Amino acid sequence: MTASGARTILIIDDDRAVLETSARMLRDRGFGVVTWSSTLGRLHAMAEARPDLVLLDVNMPLVPGDELLALIKDSPVLREIPVVLFSSNDETELRRMARKTGAAGYISKSDLAGDFAGRVAGFLPSGT
């Protein structure tokens, strides 16, 4: 949570346009947003930031999203933070990957045209 009490969403995506669009949509709904365009070196920073939710692009260079999620799940400090896969991949594939990796769920990038912020809010834990 931010100092103002807003829930904080961390978006990790290598596509600048997606980062800017999704961040703007979430900020417009009152969320605090942190964006990262790389997966490298982010576990320590994530532990310090303690976001309420992570939107994680699956198709990242160097360390794919599913591999980063495995590292998050192995961390005693980070494993309780819900991670939602965020991709333009086929939804059947996203659903399978979310189950396999232990993600909280998935959001298709095509949802940026709909109630994206509402979908994100639906994954937030209620007690945070």
C-alpha positions in Angstrom: 0.0 0.0 0.0 1.2 3.5 -0.7 1.5 6.2 2.0 -1.9 7.5 0.9 -3.4 4.1 1.5 -4.0 3.2 -2.1 -3.4 -0.4 -3.1 -0.1 -0.8 -5.1 0.0 -2.8 -8.3 3.4 -3.7 -9.8 3.3 -4.2 -13.5 6.3 -6.1 -15.1 6.2 -5.9 -18.9 8.8 -5.3 -21.6 6.3 -3.4 -23.9 6.5 0.3 -23.0 3.1 1.0 -24.6 1.4 -1.7 -22.5 3.1 -0.4 -19.3 2.0 3.1 -19.9 -1.6 2.2 -20.9 -2.2 -0.2 -18.1 -0.5 2.0 -15.5 -2.6 5.0 -16.5 -5.9 2.9 -16.4 -5.0 1.7 -12.9 -3.9 5.1 -11.6 -7.2 6.6 -13.0 -9.0 4.1 -10.7 -7.0 5.2 -7.6 -4.3 2.5 -7.5 -0.7 3.2 -6.8 1.3 1.7 -9.7 5.0 0.7 -10.0 6.2 -0.4 -13.5 9.3 -2.4 -14.5 10.3 -3.2 -18.0 12.7 -6.0 -17.1 12.7 -9.1 -14.9 16.4 -8.9 -14.1 17.3 -8.0 -10.5 13.8 -7.4 -9.4 13.3 -9.8 -6.6 15.1 -7.6 -4.0 13.3 -4.5 -5.3 10.0 -6.3 -5.1 10.7 -7.3 -1.5 11.3 -3.7 -0.6 8.3 -2.4 -2.6 5.9 -5.0 -1.2 3.1 -4.5 -3.8 -0.4 -5.7 -3.1 -0.5 -7.5 -6.5 1.9 -8.2 -9.4 0.8 -8.2 -13.1 3.5 -10.2 -14.8 4.0 -10.5 -18.5 4.6 -14.1 -19.6 6.7 -13.3 -22.7 9.7 -11.5 -21.2 13.2 -11.7 -22.6 16.0 -13.3 -20.6 13.8 -14.4 -17.6 10.3 -15.4 -18.8 7.4 -14.6 -16.6 6.8 -18.2 -15.5 10.4 -18.6 -14.4 10.3 -15.3 -12.4 7.0 -16.5 -10.8 8.8 -19.7 -9.7 11.4 -17.6 -8.0 8.8 -15.4 -6.4 7.0 -18.6 -5.1 10.3 -19.9 -3.7 10.9 -16.7 -1.7 9.5 -16.7 1.9 9.2 -12.9 1.7 7.4 -12.7 -1.7 5.4 -15.9 -2.0 2.2 -14.4 -0.4 2.0 -11.6 -3.0 -0.6 -12.5 -5.6 0.8 -12.7 -9.1 -1.5 -12.5 -12.1 -0.2 -13.5 -15.5 -0.6 -10.7 -18.0 -0.3 -11.7 -21.6 -1.6 -11.6 -25.2 -1.2 -15.4 -25.3 -4.2 -17.6 -26.0 -6.5 -17.7 -23.0 -6.5 -21.5 -22.9 -2.7 -21.4 -22.6 -2.8 -18.6 -20.0 -5.3 -20.6 -17.9 -3.1 -23.7 -18.1 0.0 -21.7 -17.2 -1.7 -20.0 -14.3 -2.7 -23.4 -12.8 0.8 -24.9 -13.5 2.7 -22.0 -11.9 0.5 -21.2 -9.0 -0.5 -17.8 -10.3 -3.5 -16.1 -8.8 -5.0 -16.1 -12.3 -4.5 -14.3 -15.6 -5.6 -11.3 -17.5 -5.4 -11.1 -21.2 -4.0 -7.9 -22.7 -7.1 -7.7 -24.8 -8.9 -6.8 -21.6 -7.2 -3.4 -21.8 -10.1 -2.5 -24.0 -12.7 -3.5 -21.3 -12.9 -3.2 -17.5 -9.2 -3.8 -17.0 -9.0 -2.1 -13.6 -12.0 -4.0 -12.4 -10.4 -7.3 -13.4 -7.2 -6.3 -11.6 -9.2 -5.3 -8.5 -10.9 -8.7 -8.5 -7.5 -10.4 -7.8 -6.6 -8.2 -4.8 -6.7 -9.9 -1.4 -9.5 -8.5 0.7 -7.5 -7.9 3.9 -4.6 -5.8 2.5 
